[in-house]
Amino acid sequence: MLEGEEPGSGGRPDGRIVVGVDGSPGARQALSWALAEANIRHASLEVVHAWSYPDQGPKSAASPGAALTVEALEEGALRVVEDSLAGLVVREDLPLRRHVAPSPASLALVEAAEGADLLVVGARGRGGFAGLQLGSVAQQCAQHTPCPLVIVPVPGERYEFDPSSSRTEFASL
């Protein structure tokens, strides 16, 4: 920041917040929280979505038109980011970066969070285990994040913590 300049007055942002999105309600809540926090801190916001090559199996090679290009996969990933941002109020002067990565979600988020002030994820995303209180990506981020981490709960979900439980879901928080 330049001398005499007010925070958020158009100079360099005061920090960087990274948030992961996957199109789930939990990720949408995390993005909304991260956006509000970026506004409070006058920080930049980096919205990250990880994508992977679809399993095309042995039969897909014989199916004409079944193969997807890297460009098409990246465009789809960017659509997830744009759809996540749709309807949210984003200040014009907020430095916003859209980042898509061809890697597992937890790896993409931990790498993007290197040098960041904060990493924000939803408690649970699109994974197949609805009964879990903490999803695998949030768990991996909690164990490997290079910066402070905020795990935003899924809207409408009830979370219970039993300290006598042998479950280790909350051990890293």
C-alpha positions in Angstrom: 0.0 0.0 0.0 1.3 3.4 -0.8 1.8 6.0 2.0 -1.4 7.8 2.8 -3.5 5.4 0.8 -6.6 3.9 2.5 -7.0 0.1 2.5 -9.0 -1.1 -0.4 -8.7 2.3 -2.2 -7.5 0.8 -5.4 -3.9 0.0 -4.4 -2.6 -3.4 -3.8 -5.0 -5.7 -2.0 -4.3 -6.4 1.7 -3.8 -10.1 1.4 -5.2 -13.1 -0.5 -8.0 -15.5 0.2 -8.4 -18.8 -1.6 -11.7 -20.6 -1.8 -12.6 -23.9 -3.3 -15.8 -24.5 -5.3 -17.4 -27.6 -6.8 -21.0 -26.5 -7.5 -22.3 -27.9 -4.2 -24.4 -26.0 -1.6 -21.5 -26.2 0.8 -19.1 -24.7 -1.7 -21.5 -22.0 -2.5 -21.7 -21.1 1.2 -17.9 -21.2 1.5 -17.7 -18.8 -1.5 -20.2 -16.4 0.0 -18.3 -16.4 3.3 -14.9 -15.9 1.5 -16.3 -13.1 -0.6 -17.6 -11.3 2.5 -14.2 -11.8 4.3 -12.3 -10.5 1.2 -14.4 -7.4 1.4 -13.8 -6.9 5.1 -10.0 -7.5 4.7 -9.7 -5.6 1.4 -8.1 -8.8 0.1 -8.0 -10.4 -3.3 -10.1 -13.5 -3.8 -9.0 -16.6 -5.7 -11.8 -19.0 -6.7 -10.4 -22.5 -7.3 -12.1 -25.5 -9.0 -10.2 -28.8 -9.6 -11.1 -31.0 -12.4 -10.0 -34.5 -13.6 -10.1 -36.5 -16.7 -13.2 -38.6 -16.8 -12.9 -42.3 -16.6 -13.3 -43.3 -20.3 -12.7 -47.1 -19.8 -12.0 -49.5 -22.6 -15.3 -49.1 -24.5 -15.0 -45.3 -24.8 -12.2 -45.5 -27.3 -14.6 -47.2 -29.7 -17.3 -44.6 -29.2 -16.9 -41.8 -31.7 -17.1 -38.3 -30.2 -16.7 -39.7 -26.6 -13.3 -38.2 -26.1 -13.2 -34.8 -24.5 -10.5 -32.3 -25.1 -8.5 -30.6 -22.4 -10.0 -27.3 -23.6 -13.5 -28.6 -23.2 -12.8 -29.9 -19.7 -11.2 -26.6 -18.7 -14.2 -24.7 -20.1 -16.5 -26.9 -18.1 -14.4 -26.2 -15.0 -14.6 -22.5 -15.6 -18.3 -22.8 -16.0 -18.5 -24.3 -12.5 -16.6 -21.3 -11.2 -18.8 -18.8 -13.0 -22.0 -20.6 -12.0 -20.8 -20.5 -8.4 -20.2 -16.7 -8.6 -23.6 -16.1 -10.4 -26.0 -14.1 -8.3 -23.4 -13.1 -5.7 -22.6 -9.4 -5.3 -18.9 -8.9 -6.2 -17.5 -5.4 -5.8 -16.1 -4.0 -9.0 -12.8 -3.2 -7.4 -12.3 -6.6 -5.8 -9.3 -8.4 -7.3 -10.9 -11.7 -8.3 -9.0 -14.6 -9.9 -10.6 -17.7 -11.4 -8.3 -20.7 -11.2 -9.0 -24.2 -12.6 -6.6 -27.0 -12.0 -6.4 -30.5 -13.5 -5.7 -32.3 -10.2 -7.3 -33.7 -7.1 -9.3 -30.9 -5.2 -7.3 -31.0 -2.0 -4.0 -30.8 -3.9 -5.2 -27.9 -6.0 -6.4 -26.0 -2.9 -3.3 -26.6 -0.8 -1.1 -25.5 -3.7 -3.2 -22.5 -4.4 -3.1 -21.6 -0.7 0.7 -21.4 -0.7 1.4 -17.8 0.4 -2.3 -17.0 1.0 -3.6 -15.5 4.1 -6.6 -17.8 4.3 -8.0 -20.9 2.7 -11.8 -21.4 2.8 -13.6 -24.7 2.0 -17.1 -26.1 2.6 -17.5 -28.8 5.2 -18.7 -31.2 2.6 -18.9 -31.0 -1.2 -20.2 -33.4 -3.9 -18.6 -36.5 -2.4 -20.7 -39.7 -2.1 -20.8 -40.0 1.7 -23.6 -37.7 2.9 -23.4 -38.9 6.5 -19.9 -37.5 7.0 -19.7 -34.4 9.0 -16.4 -33.4 7.3 -15.7 -34.3 3.7 -12.5 -35.7 2.5 -11.3 -32.5 0.8 -11.9 -30.4 3.9 -10.1 -33.1 6.0 -7.1 -33.1 3.6 -7.0 -29.3 3.6 -7.1 -29.3 7.4 -4.1 -31.7 7.5 -2.0 -30.0 4.9 -2.9 -26.3 4.5 0.0 -23.9 4.5 -2.1 -21.1 5.9 -5.1 -20.6 8.3 -8.2 -22.6 7.2 -11.9 -21.8 7.6 -14.3 -24.7 7.1 -17.8 -23.4 6.4 -20.6 -25.7 7.5 -23.2 -26.9 5.0 -26.4 -24.8 5.2 -29.1 -26.5 7.2 -26.9 -29.3 8.4 -26.6 -30.1 12.1 -23.1 -30.9 13.4 -22.5 -32.8 16.6 -19.2 -33.3 18.4 -18.7 -36.0 20.9 -15.3 -35.6 22.6 -15.4 -39.2 23.9 -15.8 -40.5 20.4 -13.0 -42.4 18.7 -13.8 -40.6 15.5 -10.9 -38.3 14.4 -12.9 -36.1 12.0 -12.3 -33.0 14.2 -8.8 -33.9 15.4 -7.1 -31.6 12.9 -9.3 -28.6 13.4 
